[in-house]
Amino acid sequence: MVHSLSHPLGGLPDKPLHHGTLNAVFLPHVLRFNAEVDSGKMNRMAEAMNLSTGRNLPEVFERLNRDIGLPARLSEMGVTTDDLSGIPAAAMADHSTPSNLREMTEDDCRTLLETAL
């Protein structure tokens, strides 16, 4: 879902939004969303990062983003509520969506976008 949300938002014609930075902003939010159905992937990610548990991954990535000077919120990148209107439907149609750990709805996408704003 990180990429599924980033692809359409990064394609807004009047906003020069960097795909990688969008991914970094969305990652903690998507990890929290997926944690409810995680099949062990978060723990494997944590193990690869020498962390004891995957439960803290969202906070670890938020701290990493802050430490390297990336924005914490979409609003810091100039994104407004008006920019989000067509993004949930586009994210659901994105080719990356089926690979998300947790099944998504447009409402889930809208909630993630609003949380990241």
Phi and psi restraints in degrees (range 20) as a CNS / XPLOR table:
assign (resid 1 and name C) (resid 2 and name N)
       (resid 2 and name CA) (resid 2 and name C) 1.0 -55.6 20.0 2
assign (resid 2 and name N) (resid 2 and name CA)
       (resid 2 and name C) (resid 3 and name N) 1.0 -51.6 20.0 2
assign (resid 2 and name C) (resid 3 and name N)
       (resid 3 and name CA) (resid 3 and name C) 1.0 -71.0 20.0 2
assign (resid 3 and name N) (resid 3 and name CA)
       (resid 3 and name C) (resid 4 and name N) 1.0 -37.9 20.0 2
assign (resid 3 and name C) (resid 4 and name N)
       (resid 4 and name CA) (resid 4 and name C) 1.0 -60.7 20.0 2
assign (resid 4 and name N) (resid 4 and name CA)
       (resid 4 and name C) (resid 5 and name N) 1.0 -35.6 20.0 2
assign (resid 4 and name C) (resid 5 and name N)
       (resid 5 and name CA) (resid 5 and name C) 1.0 -79.1 20.0 2
assign (resid 5 and name N) (resid 5 and name CA)
       (resid 5 and name C) (resid 6 and name N) 1.0 -35.7 20.0 2
assign (resid 5 and name C) (resid 6 and name N)
       (resid 6 and name CA) (resid 6 and name C) 1.0 -72.1 20.0 2
assign (resid 6 and name N) (resid 6 and name CA)
       (resid 6 and name C) (resid 7 and name N) 1.0 -37.8 20.0 2
assign (resid 6 and name C) (resid 7 and name N)
       (resid 7 and name CA) (resid 7 and name C) 1.0 -56.3 20.0 2
assign (resid 7 and name N) (resid 7 and name CA)
       (resid 7 and name C) (resid 8 and name N) 1.0 -57.1 20.0 2
assign (resid 7 and name C) (resid 8 and name N)
       (resid 8 and name CA) (resid 8 and name C) 1.0 -70.2 20.0 2
assign (resid 8 and name N) (resid 8 and name CA)
       (resid 8 and name C) (resid 9 and name N) 1.0 -33.7 20.0 2
assign (resid 8 and name C) (resid 9 and name N)
       (resid 9 and name CA) (resid 9 and name C) 1.0 -67.0 20.0 2
assign (resid 9 and name N) (resid 9 and name CA)
       (resid 9 and name C) (resid 10 and name N) 1.0 -39.5 20.0 2
assign (resid 9 and name C) (resid 10 and name N)
       (resid 10 and name CA) (resid 10 and name C) 1.0 -69.1 20.0 2
assign (resid 10 and name N) (resid 10 and name CA)
       (resid 10 and name C) (resid 11 and name N) 1.0 -15.4 20.0 2
assign (resid 10 and name C) (resid 11 and name N)
       (resid 11 and name CA) (resid 11 and name C) 1.0 -91.9 20.0 2
assign (resid 11 and name N) (resid 11 and name CA)
       (resid 11 and name C) (resid 12 and name N) 1.0 2.8 20.0 2
assign (resid 11 and name C) (resid 12 and name N)
       (resid 12 and name CA) (resid 12 and name C) 1.0 -61.4 20.0 2
assign (resid 12 and name N) (resid 12 and name CA)
       (resid 12 and name C) (resid 13 and name N) 1.0 127.2 20.0 2
assign (resid 12 and name C) (resid 13 and name N)
       (resid 13 and name CA) (resid 13 and name C) 1.0 -67.7 20.0 2
assign (resid 13 and name N) (resid 13 and name CA)
       (resid 13 and name C) (resid 14 and name N) 1.0 -25.8 20.0 2
assign (resid 13 and name C) (resid 14 and name N)
       (resid 14 and name CA) (resid 14 and name C) 1.0 -101.6 20.0 2
assign (resid 14 and name N) (resid 14 and name CA)
       (resid 14 and name C) (resid 15 and name N) 1.0 8.1 20.0 2
assign (resid 14 and name C) (resid 15 and name N)
       (resid 15 and name CA) (resid 15 and name C) 1.0 -128.6 20.0 2
assign (resid 15 and name N) (resid 15 and name CA)
       (resid 15 and name C) (resid 16 and name N) 1.0 121.2 20.0 2
assign (resid 15 and name C) (resid 16 and name N)
       (resid 16 and name CA) (resid 16 and name C) 1.0 -84.9 20.0 2
assign (resid 16 and name N) (resid 16 and name CA)
       (resid 16 and name C) (resid 17 and name N) 1.0 74.4 20.0 2
assign (resid 16 and name C) (resid 17 and name N)
       (resid 17 and name CA) (resid 17 and name C) 1.0 -94.4 20.0 2
assign (resid 17 and name N) (resid 17 and name CA)
       (resid 17 and name C) (resid 18 and name N) 1.0 127.6 20.0 2
assign (resid 17 and name C) (resid 18 and name N)
       (resid 18 and name CA) (resid 18 and name C) 1.0 -81.4 20.0 2
assign (resid 18 and name N) (resid 18 and name CA)
       (resid 18 and name C) (resid 19 and name N) 1.0 127.5 20.0 2
assign (resid 18 and name C) (resid 19 and name N)
       (resid 19 and name CA) (resid 19 and name C) 1.0 -57.4 20.0 2
assign (resid 19 and name N) (resid 19 and name CA)
       (resid 19 and name C) (resid 20 and name N) 1.0 -46.5 20.0 2
assign (resid 19 and name C) (resid 20 and name N)
       (resid 20 and name CA) (resid 20 and name C) 1.0 -63.7 20.0 2
assign (resid 20 and name N) (resid 20 and name CA)
       (resid 20 and name C) (resid 21 and name N) 1.0 -38.4 20.0 2
assign (resid 20 and name C) (resid 21 and name N)
       (resid 21 and name CA) (resid 21 and name C) 1.0 -69.3 20.0 2
assign (resid 21 and name N) (resid 21 and name CA)
       (resid 21 and name C) (resid 22 and name N) 1.0 -40.1 20.0 2
assign (resid 21 and name C) (resid 22 and name N)
       (resid 22 and name CA) (resid 22 and name C) 1.0 -59.8 20.0 2
assign (resid 22 and name N) (resid 22 and name CA)
       (resid 22 and name C) (resid 23 and name N) 1.0 -43.7 20.0 2
assign (resid 22 and name C) (resid 23 and name N)
       (resid 23 and name CA) (resid 23 and name C) 1.0 -57.9 20.0 2
assign (resid 23 and name N) (resid 23 and name CA)
       (resid 23 and name C) (resid 24 and name N) 1.0 -43.6 20.0 2
assign (resid 23 and name C) (resid 24 and name N)
       (resid 24 and name CA) (resid 24 and name C) 1.0 -63.4 20.0 2
assign (resid 24 and name N) (resid 24 and name CA)
       (resid 24 and name C) (resid 25 and name N) 1.0 -39.0 20.0 2
assign (resid 24 and name C) (resid 25 and name N)
       (resid 25 and name CA) (resid 25 and name C) 1.0 -67.5 20.0 2
assign (resid 25 and name N) (resid 25 and name CA)
       (resid 25 and name C) (resid 26 and name N) 1.0 -42.2 20.0 2
assign (resid 25 and name C) (resid 26 and name N)
       (resid 26 and name CA) (resid 26 and name C) 1.0 -75.6 20.0 2
assign (resid 26 and name N) (resid 26 and name CA)
       (resid 26 and name C) (resid 27 and name N) 1.0 -28.0 20.0 2
assign (resid 26 and name C) (resid 27 and name N)
       (resid 27 and name CA) (resid 27 and name C) 1.0 -52.8 20.0 2
assign (resid 27 and name N) (resid 27 and name CA)
       (resid 27 and name C) (resid 28 and name N) 1.0 -51.3 20.0 2
assign (resid 27 and name C) (resid 28 and name N)
       (resid 28 and name CA) (resid 28 and name C) 1.0 -61.1 20.0 2
assign (resid 28 and name N) (resid 28 and name CA)
       (resid 28 and name C) (resid 29 and name N) 1.0 -36.9 20.0 2
assign (resid 28 and name C) (resid 29 and name N)
       (resid 29 and name CA) (resid 29 and name C) 1.0 -67.9 20.0 2
assign (resid 29 and name N) (resid 29 and name CA)
       (resid 29 and name C) (resid 30 and name N) 1.0 -42.6 20.0 2
assign (resid 29 and name C) (resid 30 and name N)
       (resid 30 and name CA) (resid 30 and name C) 1.0 -68.8 20.0 2
assign (resid 30 and name N) (resid 30 and name CA)
       (resid 30 and name C) (resid 31 and name N) 1.0 -38.0 20.0 2
assign (resid 30 and name C) (resid 31 and name N)
       (resid 31 and name CA) (resid 31 and name C) 1.0 -60.7 20.0 2
assign (resid 31 and name N) (resid 31 and name CA)
       (resid 31 and name C) (resid 32 and name N) 1.0 -43.4 20.0 2
assign (resid 31 and name C) (resid 32 and name N)
       (resid 32 and name CA) (resid 32 and name C) 1.0 -62.5 20.0 2
assign (resid 32 and name N) (resid 32 and name CA)
       (resid 32 and name C) (resid 33 and name N) 1.0 -43.4 20.0 2
assign (resid 32 and name C) (resid 33 and name N)
       (resid 33 and name CA) (resid 33 and name C) 1.0 -61.8 20.0 2
assign (resid 33 and name N) (resid 33 and name CA)
       (resid 33 and name C) (resid 34 and name N) 1.0 -44.8 20.0 2
assign (resid 33 and name C) (resid 34 and name N)
       (resid 34 and name CA) (resid 34 and name C) 1.0 -76.5 20.0 2
assign (resid 34 and name N) (resid 34 and name CA)
       (resid 34 and name C) (resid 35 and name N) 1.0 -17.1 20.0 2
assign (resid 34 and name C) (resid 35 and name N)
       (resid 35 and name CA) (resid 35 and name C) 1.0 -58.0 20.0 2
assign (resid 35 and name N) (resid 35 and name CA)
       (resid 35 and name C) (resid 36 and name N) 1.0 -28.5 20.0 2
assign (resid 35 and name C) (resid 36 and name N)
       (resid 36 and name CA) (resid 36 and name C) 1.0 -64.7 20.0 2
assign (resid 36 and name N) (resid 36 and name CA)
       (resid 36 and name C) (resid 37 and name N) 1.0 -26.2 20.0 2
assign (resid 36 and name C) (resid 37 and name N)
       (resid 37 and name CA) (resid 37 and name C) 1.0 -123.4 20.0 2
assign (resid 37 and name N) (resid 37 and name CA)
       (resid 37 and name C) (resid 38 and name N) 1.0 13.7 20.0 2
assign (resid 37 and name C) (resid 38 and name N)
       (resid 38 and name CA) (resid 38 and name C) 1.0 -56.2 20.0 2
assign (resid 38 and name N) (resid 38 and name CA)
       (resid 38 and name C) (resid 39 and name N) 1.0 133.2 20.0 2
assign (resid 38 and name C) (resid 39 and name N)
       (resid 39 and name CA) (resid 39 and name C) 1.0 -98.7 20.0 2
assign (resid 39 and name N) (resid 39 and name CA)
       (resid 39 and name C) (resid 40 and name N) 1.0 21.6 20.0 2
assign (resid 39 and name C) (resid 40 and name N)
       (resid 40 and name CA) (resid 40 and name C) 1.0 107.7 20.0 2
assign (resid 40 and name N) (resid 40 and name CA)
       (resid 40 and name C) (resid 41 and name N) 1.0 -7.8 20.0 2
assign (resid 40 and name C) (resid 41 and name N)
       (resid 41 and name CA) (resid 41 and name C) 1.0 -62.4 20.0 2
assign (resid 41 and name N) (resid 41 and name CA)
       (resid 41 and name C) (resid 42 and name N) 1.0 -38.3 20.0 2
assign (resid 41 and name C) (resid 42 and name N)
       (resid 42 and name CA) (resid 42 and name C) 1.0 -66.8 20.0 2
assign (resid 42 and name N) (resid 42 and name CA)
       (resid 42 and name C) (resid 43 and name N) 1.0 -37.0 20.0 2
assign (resid 42 and name C) (resid 43 and name N)
       (resid 43 and name CA) (resid 43 and name C) 1.0 -68.2 20.0 2
assign (resid 43 and name N) (resid 43 and name CA)
       (resid 43 and name C) (resid 44 and name N) 1.0 -36.0 20.0 2
assign (resid 43 and name C) (resid 44 and name N)
       (resid 44 and name CA) (resid 44 and name C) 1.0 -67.2 20.0 2
assign (resid 44 and name N) (resid 44 and name CA)
       (resid 44 and name C) (resid 45 and name N) 1.0 -38.4 20.0 2
assign (resid 44 and name C) (resid 45 and name N)
       (resid 45 and name CA) (resid 45 and name C) 1.0 -62.4 20.0 2
assign (resid 45 and name N) (resid 45 and name CA)
       (resid 45 and name C) (resid 46 and name N) 1.0 -44.8 20.0 2
assign (resid 45 and name C) (resid 46 and name N)
       (resid 46 and name CA) (resid 46 and name C) 1.0 -62.4 20.0 2
assign (resid 46 and name N) (resid 46 and name CA)
       (resid 46 and name C) (resid 47 and name N) 1.0 -42.3 20.0 2
assign (resid 46 and name C) (resid 47 and name N)
       (resid 47 and name CA) (resid 47 and name C) 1.0 -60.6 20.0 2
assign (resid 47 and name N) (resid 47 and name CA)
       (resid 47 and name C) (resid 48 and name N) 1.0 -42.6 20.0 2
assign (resid 47 and name C) (resid 48 and name N)
       (resid 48 and name CA) (resid 48 and name C) 1.0 -63.7 20.0 2
assign (resid 48 and name N) (resid 48 and name CA)
       (resid 48 and name C) (resid 49 and name N) 1.0 -24.2 20.0 2
assign (resid 48 and name C) (resid 49 and name N)
       (resid 49 and name CA) (resid 49 and name C) 1.0 -99.4 20.0 2
assign (resid 49 and name N) (resid 49 and name CA)
       (resid 49 and name C) (resid 50 and name N) 1.0 11.3 20.0 2
assign (resid 49 and name C) (resid 50 and name N)
       (resid 50 and name CA) (resid 50 and name C) 1.0 59.8 20.0 2
assign (resid 50 and name N) (resid 50 and name CA)
       (resid 50 and name C) (resid 51 and name N) 1.0 38.1 20.0 2
assign (resid 50 and name C) (resid 51 and name N)
       (resid 51 and name CA) (resid 51 and name C) 1.0 -107.4 20.0 2
assign (resid 51 and name N) (resid 51 and name CA)
       (resid 51 and name C) (resid 52 and name N) 1.0 153.9 20.0 2
assign (resid 51 and name C) (resid 52 and name N)
       (resid 52 and name CA) (resid 52 and name C) 1.0 -77.5 20.0 2
assign (resid 52 and name N) (resid 52 and name CA)
       (resid 52 and name C) (resid 53 and name N) 1.0 -28.9 20.0 2
assign (resid 52 and name C) (resid 53 and name N)
       (resid 53 and name CA) (resid 53 and name C) 1.0 -149.3 20.0 2
assign (resid 53 and name N) (resid 53 and name CA)
       (resid 53 and name C) (resid 54 and name N) 1.0 153.7 20.0 2
assign (resid 53 and name C) (resid 54 and name N)
       (resid 54 and name CA) (resid 54 and name C) 1.0 -79.8 20.0 2
assign (resid 54 and name N) (resid 54 and name CA)
       (resid 54 and name C) (resid 55 and name N) 1.0 -10.5 20.0 2
assign (resid 54 and name C) (resid 55 and name N)
       (resid 55 and name CA) (resid 55 and name C) 1.0 -59.1 20.0 2
assign (resid 55 and name N) (resid 55 and name CA)
       (resid 55 and name C) (resid 56 and name N) 1.0 -29.8 20.0 2
assign (resid 55 and name C) (resid 56 and name N)
       (resid 56 and name CA) (resid 56 and name C) 1.0 -94.1 20.0 2
assign (resid 56 and name N) (resid 56 and name CA)
       (resid 56 and name C) (resid 57 and name N) 1.0 2.7 20.0 2
assign (resid 56 and name C) (resid 57 and name N)
       (resid 57 and name CA) (resid 57 and name C) 1.0 -56.2 20.0 2
assign (resid 57 and name N) (resid 57 and name CA)
       (resid 57 and name C) (resid 58 and name N) 1.0 -43.1 20.0 2
assign (resid 57 and name C) (resid 58 and name N)
       (resid 58 and name CA) (resid 58 and name C) 1.0 -56.7 20.0 2
assign (resid 58 and name N) (resid 58 and name CA)
       (resid 58 and name C) (resid 59 and name N) 1.0 -44.3 20.0 2
assign (resid 58 and name C) (resid 59 and name N)
       (resid 59 and name CA) (resid 59 and name C) 1.0 -68.6 20.0 2
assign (resid 59 and name N) (resid 59 and name CA)
       (resid 59 and name C) (resid 60 and name N) 1.0 -35.8 20.0 2
assign (resid 59 and name C) (resid 60 and name N)
       (resid 60 and name CA) (resid 60 and name C) 1.0 -62.6 20.0 2
assign (resid 60 and name N) (resid 60 and name CA)
       (resid 60 and name C) (resid 61 and name N) 1.0 -44.5 20.0 2
assign (resid 60 and name C) (resid 61 and name N)
       (resid 61 and name CA) (resid 61 and name C) 1.0 -71.4 20.0 2
assign (resid 61 and name N) (resid 61 and name CA)
       (resid 61 and name C) (resid 62 and name N) 1.0 -34.5 20.0 2
assign (resid 61 and name C) (resid 62 and name N)
       (resid 62 and name CA) (resid 62 and name C) 1.0 -62.3 20.0 2
assign (resid 62 and name N) (resid 62 and name CA)
       (resid 62 and name C) (resid 63 and name N) 1.0 -42.6 20.0 2
assign (resid 62 and name C) (resid 63 and name N)
       (resid 63 and name CA) (resid 63 and name C) 1.0 -65.7 20.0 2
assign (resid 63 and name N) (resid 63 and name CA)
       (resid 63 and name C) (resid 64 and name N) 1.0 -42.9 20.0 2
assign (resid 63 and name C) (resid 64 and name N)
       (resid 64 and name CA) (resid 64 and name C) 1.0 -60.1 20.0 2
assign (resid 64 and name N) (resid 64 and name CA)
       (resid 64 and name C) (resid 65 and name N) 1.0 -46.8 20.0 2
assign (resid 64 and name C) (resid 65 and name N)
       (resid 65 and name CA) (resid 65 and name C) 1.0 -57.0 20.0 2
assign (resid 65 and name N) (resid 65 and name CA)
       (resid 65 and name C) (resid 66 and name N) 1.0 -45.6 20.0 2
assign (resid 65 and name C) (resid 66 and name N)
       (resid 66 and name CA) (resid 66 and name C) 1.0 -63.2 20.0 2
assign (resid 66 and name N) (resid 66 and name CA)
       (resid 66 and name C) (resid 67 and name N) 1.0 -44.8 20.0 2
assign (resid 66 and name C) (resid 67 and name N)
       (resid 67 and name CA) (resid 67 and name C) 1.0 -63.2 20.0 2
assign (resid 67 and name N) (resid 67 and name CA)
       (resid 67 and name C) (resid 68 and name N) 1.0 -31.2 20.0 2
assign (resid 67 and name C) (resid 68 and name N)
       (resid 68 and name CA) (resid 68 and name C) 1.0 -98.6 20.0 2
assign (resid 68 and name N) (resid 68 and name CA)
       (resid 68 and name C) (resid 69 and name N) 1.0 6.6 20.0 2
assign (resid 68 and name C) (resid 69 and name N)
       (resid 69 and name CA) (resid 69 and name C) 1.0 84.4 20.0 2
assign (resid 69 and name N) (resid 69 and name CA)
       (resid 69 and name C) (resid 70 and name N) 1.0 20.6 20.0 2
assign (resid 69 and name C) (resid 70 and name N)
       (resid 70 and name CA) (resid 70 and name C) 1.0 -85.4 20.0 2
assign (resid 70 and name N) (resid 70 and name CA)
       (resid 70 and name C) (resid 71 and name N) 1.0 154.0 20.0 2
assign (resid 70 and name C) (resid 71 and name N)
       (resid 71 and name CA) (resid 71 and name C) 1.0 -65.9 20.0 2
assign (resid 71 and name N) (resid 71 and name CA)
       (resid 71 and name C) (resid 72 and name N) 1.0 151.4 20.0 2
assign (resid 71 and name C) (resid 72 and name N)
       (resid 72 and name CA) (resid 72 and name C) 1.0 -93.1 20.0 2
assign (resid 72 and name N) (resid 72 and name CA)
       (resid 72 and name C) (resid 73 and name N) 1.0 -21.4 20.0 2
assign (resid 72 and name C) (resid 73 and name N)
       (resid 73 and name CA) (resid 73 and name C) 1.0 -135.8 20.0 2
assign (resid 73 and name N) (resid 73 and name CA)
       (resid 73 and name C) (resid 74 and name N) 1.0 152.7 20.0 2
assign (resid 73 and name C) (resid 74 and name N)
       (resid 74 and name CA) (resid 74 and name C) 1.0 -62.1 20.0 2
assign (resid 74 and name N) (resid 74 and name CA)
       (resid 74 and name C) (resid 75 and name N) 1.0 -35.0 20.0 2
assign (resid 74 and name C) (resid 75 and name N)
       (resid 75 and name CA) (resid 75 and name C) 1.0 -60.9 20.0 2
assign (resid 75 and name N) (resid 75 and name CA)
       (resid 75 and name C) (resid 76 and name N) 1.0 -28.8 20.0 2
assign (resid 75 and name C) (resid 76 and name N)
       (resid 76 and name CA) (resid 76 and name C) 1.0 -69.3 20.0 2
assign (resid 76 and name N) (resid 76 and name CA)
       (resid 76 and name C) (resid 77 and name N) 1.0 -15.3 20.0 2
assign (resid 76 and name C) (resid 77 and name N)
       (resid 77 and name CA) (resid 77 and name C) 1.0 -99.8 20.0 2
assign (resid 77 and name N) (resid 77 and name CA)
       (resid 77 and name C) (resid 78 and name N) 1.0 4.9 20.0 2
assign (resid 77 and name C) (resid 78 and name N)
       (resid 78 and name CA) (resid 78 and name C) 1.0 91.4 20.0 2
assign (resid 78 and name N) (resid 78 and name CA)
       (resid 78 and name C) (resid 79 and name N) 1.0 6.3 20.0 2
assign (resid 78 and name C) (resid 79 and name N)
       (resid 79 and name CA) (resid 79 and name C) 1.0 -77.2 20.0 2
assign (resid 79 and name N) (resid 79 and name CA)
       (resid 79 and name C) (resid 80 and name N) 1.0 137.1 20.0 2
assign (resid 79 and name C) (resid 80 and name N)
       (resid 80 and name CA) (resid 80 and name C) 1.0 -118.7 20.0 2
assign (resid 80 and name N) (resid 80 and name CA)
       (resid 80 and name C) (resid 81 and name N) 1.0 168.3 20.0 2
assign (resid 80 and name C) (resid 81 and name N)
       (resid 81 and name CA) (resid 81 and name C) 1.0 -57.0 20.0 2
assign (resid 81 and name N) (resid 81 and name CA)
       (resid 81 and name C) (resid 82 and name N) 1.0 -38.4 20.0 2
assign (resid 81 and name C) (resid 82 and name N)
       (resid 82 and name CA) (resid 82 and name C) 1.0 -60.7 20.0 2
assign (resid 82 and name N) (resid 82 and name CA)
       (resid 82 and name C) (resid 83 and name N) 1.0 -31.3 20.0 2
assign (resid 82 and name C) (resid 83 and name N)
       (resid 83 and name CA) (resid 83 and name C) 1.0 -68.6 20.0 2
assign (resid 83 and name N) (resid 83 and name CA)
       (resid 83 and name C) (resid 84 and name N) 1.0 -18.8 20.0 2
assign (resid 83 and name C) (resid 84 and name N)
       (resid 84 and name CA) (resid 84 and name C) 1.0 -88.7 20.0 2
assign (resid 84 and name N) (resid 84 and name CA)
       (resid 84 and name C) (resid 85 and name N) 1.0 -5.1 20.0 2
assign (resid 84 and name C) (resid 85 and name N)
       (resid 85 and name CA) (resid 85 and name C) 1.0 -55.6 20.0 2
assign (resid 85 and name N) (resid 85 and name CA)
       (resid 85 and name C) (resid 86 and name N) 1.0 -46.2 20.0 2
assign (resid 85 and name C) (resid 86 and name N)
       (resid 86 and name CA) (resid 86 and name C) 1.0 -97.9 20.0 2
assign (resid 86 and name N) (resid 86 and name CA)
       (resid 86 and name C) (resid 87 and name N) 1.0 0.6 20.0 2
assign (resid 86 and name C) (resid 87 and name N)
       (resid 87 and name CA) (resid 87 and name C) 1.0 -68.9 20.0 2
assign (resid 87 and name N) (resid 87 and name CA)
       (resid 87 and name C) (resid 88 and name N) 1.0 -43.1 20.0 2
assign (resid 87 and name C) (resid 88 and name N)
       (resid 88 and name CA) (resid 88 and name C) 1.0 -57.4 20.0 2
assign (resid 88 and name N) (resid 88 and name CA)
       (resid 88 and name C) (resid 89 and name N) 1.0 -44.8 20.0 2
assign (resid 88 and name C) (resid 89 and name N)
       (resid 89 and name CA) (resid 89 and name C) 1.0 -64.3 20.0 2
assign (resid 89 and name N) (resid 89 and name CA)
       (resid 89 and name C) (resid 90 and name N) 1.0 -41.7 20.0 2
assign (resid 89 and name C) (resid 90 and name N)
       (resid 90 and name CA) (resid 90 and name C) 1.0 -65.3 20.0 2
assign (resid 90 and name N) (resid 90 and name CA)
       (resid 90 and name C) (resid 91 and name N) 1.0 -38.1 20.0 2
assign (resid 90 and name C) (resid 91 and name N)
       (resid 91 and name CA) (resid 91 and name C) 1.0 -65.4 20.0 2
assign (resid 91 and name N) (resid 91 and name CA)
       (resid 91 and name C) (resid 92 and name N) 1.0 -39.1 20.0 2
assign (resid 91 and name C) (resid 92 and name N)
       (resid 92 and name CA) (resid 92 and name C) 1.0 -65.0 20.0 2
assign (resid 92 and name N) (resid 92 and name CA)
       (resid 92 and name C) (resid 93 and name N) 1.0 -31.3 20.0 2
assign (resid 92 and name C) (resid 93 and name N)
       (resid 93 and name CA) (resid 93 and name C) 1.0 -85.2 20.0 2
assign (resid 93 and name N) (resid 93 and name CA)
       (resid 93 and name C) (resid 94 and name N) 1.0 -8.4 20.0 2
assign (resid 93 and name C) (resid 94 and name N)
       (resid 94 and name CA) (resid 94 and name C) 1.0 -66.1 20.0 2
assign (resid 94 and name N) (resid 94 and name CA)
       (resid 94 and name C) (resid 95 and name N) 1.0 145.3 20.0 2
assign (resid 94 and name C) (resid 95 and name N)
       (resid 95 and name CA) (resid 95 and name C) 1.0 -65.2 20.0 2
assign (resid 95 and name N) (resid 95 and name CA)
       (resid 95 and name C) (resid 96 and name N) 1.0 -18.4 20.0 2
assign (resid 95 and name C) (resid 96 and name N)
       (resid 96 and name CA) (resid 96 and name C) 1.0 -83.9 20.0 2
assign (resid 96 and name N) (resid 96 and name CA)
       (resid 96 and name C) (resid 97 and name N) 1.0 -18.6 20.0 2
assign (resid 96 and name C) (resid 97 and name N)
       (resid 97 and name CA) (resid 97 and name C) 1.0 -57.8 20.0 2
assign (resid 97 and name N) (resid 97 and name CA)
       (resid 97 and name C) (resid 98 and name N) 1.0 -42.7 20.0 2
assign (resid 97 and name C) (resid 98 and name N)
       (resid 98 and name CA) (resid 98 and name C) 1.0 -61.2 20.0 2
assign (resid 98 and name N) (resid 98 and name CA)
       (resid 98 and name C) (resid 99 and name N) 1.0 -19.4 20.0 2
assign (resid 98 and name C) (resid 99 and name N)
       (resid 99 and name CA) (resid 99 and name C) 1.0 -87.2 20.0 2
assign (resid 99 and name N) (resid 99 and name CA)
       (resid 99 and name C) (resid 100 and name N) 1.0 -1.7 20.0 2
assign (resid 99 and name C) (resid 100 and name N)
       (resid 100 and name CA) (resid 100 and name C) 1.0 -66.6 20.0 2
assign (resid 100 and name N) (resid 100 and name CA)
       (resid 100 and name C) (resid 101 and name N) 1.0 146.0 20.0 2
assign (resid 100 and name C) (resid 101 and name N)
       (resid 101 and name CA) (resid 101 and name C) 1.0 -62.8 20.0 2
assign (resid 101 and name N) (resid 101 and name CA)
       (resid 101 and name C) (resid 102 and name N) 1.0 -35.7 20.0 2
assign (resid 101 and name C) (resid 102 and name N)
       (resid 102 and name CA) (resid 102 and name C) 1.0 -113.7 20.0 2
assign (resid 102 and name N) (resid 102 and name CA)
       (resid 102 and name C) (resid 103 and name N) 1.0 137.2 20.0 2
assign (resid 102 and name C) (resid 103 and name N)
       (resid 103 and name CA) (resid 103 and name C) 1.0 -61.5 20.0 2
assign (resid 103 and name N) (resid 103 and name CA)
       (resid 103 and name C) (resid 104 and name N) 1.0 139.8 20.0 2
assign (resid 103 and name C) (resid 104 and name N)
       (resid 104 and name CA) (resid 104 and name C) 1.0 -114.3 20.0 2
assign (resid 104 and name N) (resid 104 and name CA)
       (resid 104 and name C) (resid 105 and name N) 1.0 154.5 20.0 2
assign (resid 104 and name C) (resid 105 and name N)
       (resid 105 and name CA) (resid 105 and name C) 1.0 -125.9 20.0 2
assign (resid 105 and name N) (resid 105 and name CA)
       (resid 105 and name C) (resid 106 and name N) 1.0 168.4 20.0 2
assign (resid 105 and name C) (resid 106 and name N)
       (resid 106 and name CA) (resid 106 and name C) 1.0 -60.9 20.0 2
assign (resid 106 and name N) (resid 106 and name CA)
       (resid 106 and name C) (resid 107 and name N) 1.0 -37.3 20.0 2
assign (resid 106 and name C) (resid 107 and name N)
       (resid 107 and name CA) (resid 107 and name C) 1.0 -63.3 20.0 2
assign (resid 107 and name N) (resid 107 and name CA)
       (resid 107 and name C) (resid 108 and name N) 1.0 -38.9 20.0 2
assign (resid 107 and name C) (resid 108 and name N)
       (resid 108 and name CA) (resid 108 and name C) 1.0 -61.5 20.0 2
assign (resid 108 and name N) (resid 108 and name CA)
       (resid 108 and name C) (resid 109 and name N) 1.0 -43.9 20.0 2
assign (resid 108 and name C) (resid 109 and name N)
       (resid 109 and name CA) (resid 109 and name C) 1.0 -61.5 20.0 2
assign (resid 109 and name N) (resid 109 and name CA)
       (resid 109 and name C) (resid 110 and name N) 1.0 -44.7 20.0 2
assign (resid 109 and name C) (resid 110 and name N)
       (resid 110 and name CA) (resid 110 and name C) 1.0 -60.1 20.0 2
assign (resid 110 and name N) (resid 110 and name CA)
       (resid 110 and name C) (resid 111 and name N) 1.0 -43.9 20.0 2
assign (resid 110 and name C) (resid 111 and name N)
       (resid 111 and name CA) (resid 111 and name C) 1.0 -63.5 20.0 2
assign (resid 111 and name N) (resid 111 and name CA)
       (resid 111 and name C) (resid 112 and name N) 1.0 -43.6 20.0 2
assign (resid 111 and name C) (resid 112 and name N)
       (resid 112 and name CA) (resid 112 and name C) 1.0 -62.2 20.0 2
assign (resid 112 and name N) (resid 112 and name CA)
       (resid 112 and name C) (resid 113 and name N) 1.0 -42.8 20.0 2
assign (resid 112 and name C) (resid 113 and name N)
       (resid 113 and name CA) (resid 113 and name C) 1.0 -62.0 20.0 2
assign (resid 113 and name N) (resid 113 and name CA)
       (resid 113 and name C) (resid 114 and name N) 1.0 -46.3 20.0 2
assign (resid 113 and name C) (resid 114 and name N)
       (resid 114 and name CA) (resid 114 and name C) 1.0 -65.3 20.0 2
assign (resid 114 and name N) (resid 114 and name CA)
       (resid 114 and name C) (resid 115 and name N) 1.0 -37.5 20.0 2
assign (resid 114 and name C) (resid 115 and name N)
       (resid 115 and name CA) (resid 115 and name C) 1.0 -66.2 20.0 2
assign (resid 115 and name N) (resid 115 and name CA)
       (resid 115 and name C) (resid 116 and name N) 1.0 -37.3 20.0 2
assign (resid 115 and name C) (resid 116 and name N)
       (resid 116 and name CA) (resid 116 and name C) 1.0 -79.5 20.0 2
assign (resid 116 and name N) (resid 116 and name CA)
       (resid 116 and name C) (resid 117 and name N) 1.0 -16.7 20.0 2
